[in-house]
Amino acid sequence: MEFMGGNSQLLSKLAASDQHGENSPYFDGWKAYENDPFHPTANPNGVIQMGLAENQLSFDLIKEWIKKNPLASICTSEGVKAFKDIAIFQDYHGLQEFRNAVAKFMGKVRGGRVTFDPDRIVMAGGATGANELIMFCLADPGDAFLVPSPYYPAFDRDLSWRTRVKLLPVACESSNNFKITIQALKEAYENARKANIKVKGIIIANPSNPLGTTMDRETLRSLVTFINEKEIHLVCDEIYAATIFCAPKFVSVSEVVEEVKCNRDLIHIVYSLSKDMGLPGFRVGIVYSYNDKVVNCGRKMSSFGLVSSQTQHLLASMLADEEFVDTFLAESSKRLGNRHKIFTRGLEEVGIKCLDSNAGLYCWMDLRPLLNEPTFEGEMALWRVIINDVRLNVSPGSSFHCVEPGWFRVCFANMDDETLGISLQRIRLLVGKWKEMGAQVKNNGRKKTLKLNFSSRIYDAAVLSPHMMSPHSPIPHSPIVRART
Ligand SMILES: Cc1ncc(COP(=O)(O)O)c(C=O)c1O
């Protein structure tokens, strides 16, 4: 008997449905990597993971701090005295010292231009949990949130799956560097109303995932004005706030609420330490709401996804160390900037352009010239070549709901310099092969499909199985499923 699917009556409709959004190439690519991960010596032909927005460039700084501060950890002989208090304590308000430190950190990340009230900080299991929590607070099943596209693929799961809130994409295009326009927002809002869908708000990721760009002050102001006029909410996912590596500076909605006359009850920030500190495993997510009712209700809901008090205890000390935080933020941004420069220059050398960006752990790569045809079928065909033959897990734009085929998100901060160099070499080979084919087409006039043969390994059909691996999907770790795959 099938564990899932065969007799879906055994499970709830929610569990049996595929509305988790994980059946997309974004997650398939992770599975391809998990099946055959690159290793410089043990598996040099393996797939290089460029589909994971992880910041692994500054771990040395954090490890150094941990070694110098044994008291901060309850699992050292210096810190074990605090063990009992931390082990028994779990209040869903969070440790006061943790909330104080996080509030200070959030202010620093935003250049010290704004302050945050520790009593408005609500904890959640990563930004994943924070995004779902805020949806549960603001919308009923069937209500909708507008979201500028391209957008983070897991929003479909995090914001919609369990809450039953609809996401209505507002298409942004390359002609203006994918900037959201108020005109497009108004149209999306009106279309929803005509379809009898209640729009409860707008959610944005600023800095953007996948674009790596930040929203300018004027646009943010007009968004705040728009939601104020319509009396709907604005949720700003600022998870990448400290990944800015060059101008322009990041402008947070928390600055704009100080400048624009608006009803603050409508403004909510989602934050996390997964990207800015590179700690996704710690599952530190934050909802910061200016609305008292949301803070109160969010606290109750947060009991389903608290941050462990052990993690709170450690981070309270680390984030309260201002000297460390200042050094970390400056150094992390410098390293991300260098990485971005090396990677984009390498791509430029082979004629590949990326959207100009100033933030994030990835580039939005323009592979439109390499498509056999300017369609999403053409994009998927190229993606298969990249994953099967070039052996890079990059994420196709369609999985971000991009309306133009040919864009790919490629992550550059989750690997060492050598692996990055190998990925650039592989991309060089891809472009070389494509140019060679172009010359052949010119000579014999026939259009060919881009196909490479870098390795004899072929894409495993299991990649498209329903049990897809993701850092947020526990299924493949289950012994039952492992026995089947
Ligand atoms: C825009 C955005 N929001 C939320 C998340 C989820 O982050 P977390 O690991 O803190 O749950 C991500 C992760 O990639 C993201 O890019």
The ligand as an SDF file (V2000), in Angstrom:
LIG
                    3D

 16 16  0  0  0  0  0  0  0  0999 V2000
   12.4500   35.7660    0.8130 C   0  0  0  0  0  0  0  0  0  0  0  0
   12.6070   34.6070    1.7550 C   0  0  0  0  0  0  0  0  0  0  0  0
   11.7620   34.5080    2.7930 N   0  0  0  0  0  0  0  0  0  0  0  0
   11.8510   33.4840    3.6510 C   0  0  0  0  0  0  0  0  0  0  0  0
   12.8110   32.4890    3.5100 C   0  0  0  0  0  0  0  0  0  0  0  0
   12.8630   31.3500    4.5060 C   0  0  0  0  0  0  0  0  0  0  0  0
   13.8860   31.5790    5.4220 O   0  0  0  0  0  0  0  0  0  0  0  0
   14.0990   30.7400    6.7710 P   0  0  0  0  0  0  0  0  0  0  0  0
   15.2280   29.8070    6.5200 O   0  0  0  0  0  0  0  0  0  0  0  0
   14.4600   31.7600    7.8250 O   0  0  0  0  0  0  0  0  0  0  0  0
   12.8440   30.0510    7.0840 O   0  0  0  0  0  0  0  0  0  0  0  0
   13.7160   32.5630    2.4540 C   0  0  0  0  0  0  0  0  0  0  0  0
   14.7360   31.5190    2.2650 C   0  0  0  0  0  0  0  0  0  0  0  0
   15.3250   31.3610    1.2350 O   0  0  0  0  0  0  0  0  0  0  0  0
   13.6060   33.6520    1.5470 C   0  0  0  0  0  0  0  0  0  0  0  0
   14.4370   33.7710    0.5100 O   0  0  0  0  0  0  0  0  0  0  0  0
  1  2  1  0
  2  3  1  0
  2 15  2  0
  3  4  2  0
  4  5  1  0
  5  6  1  0
  5 12  2  0
  6  7  1  0
  7  8  1  0
  8  9  2  0
  8 10  1  0
  8 11  1  0
 12 13  1  0
 12 15  1  0
 13 14  2  0
 15 16  1  0
M  END
$$$$
